[in-house]
């Protein structure tokens, strides 16, 4: 994804529950965070995270084998003073079954790369 400095861009993602053997829904939690910055770029991970202006984290419920009906969107806006570089953002998804005693467990991790131009 290429984003001009000072501009806003949205990245959409979706998820399908591939949980088998459960009859109850699960709550899925997601968090988007900067994980890597191009070598030589003077940007910090904290600065890159500040470019995430909307939709950085959230949750939703899905039944087993159900697809998320509306994709989630994260909005990114590097300031006009941002350095020209690439940033990798991870989408970290965890889940908790709606069963007494269940715990939040890792589910899926994806990523996207933003090139600031």
Secondary structure, DSSP 8 states (H G I E B T S, - for coil): -EE-TT--EEEEE--B----S--S-EEEEEEEEEEEE-TT----HHHHHHTEEE-SEEEEEE-TT-B-SS-EEEEE---TT--S-EEEEEEEEEEEESSTT---EEEEEEEEEEEE-
